[in-house]
Amino acid sequence: MFLVFGLNGFLNFIPSPPPTGLAAQFLGALFVSHYLVAVFVLQIVAGTLLLANRFVPAALTILGRSSSTSSSSMPSCARGLRPAVIAVTLWSIVFVRERSAFLPLLAAKSGSC
């Protein structure tokens, strides 16, 4: 999913209607600042890592930000929210499988300063 949508950012093989109103202004600012290029590249890299089953915790870390951003910036209609819900659900399933790799991040540092 992430690989396909990352590639779509460059190749535009899945056409979608342009946003309107504030969403169009926001997307325009992201486009002009080249922020979307970085997002699409990270989606391609992380999606490829997941498909290759290599560096999965790193891919989850990269996609965690992308998933949360896409789910919060989607239109409130059910049609626009569905892909974001699917992405966050799939990310969560893989994260739960790989949670042991993230446990050291939650360990308190012991010792004196």
Protein Blocks (a to p, Z undefined) as FASTA:
>chain_A
ZZmmmmmmmnopaccdddehjllmmmmmmmmnommmmmmmmmmmmmmmmmnopaklmmmm
mmmmmmmmmmmmpcfbfklmmmmmmmmmmmmmmmmmmmmmmmmmmpcceddZZ
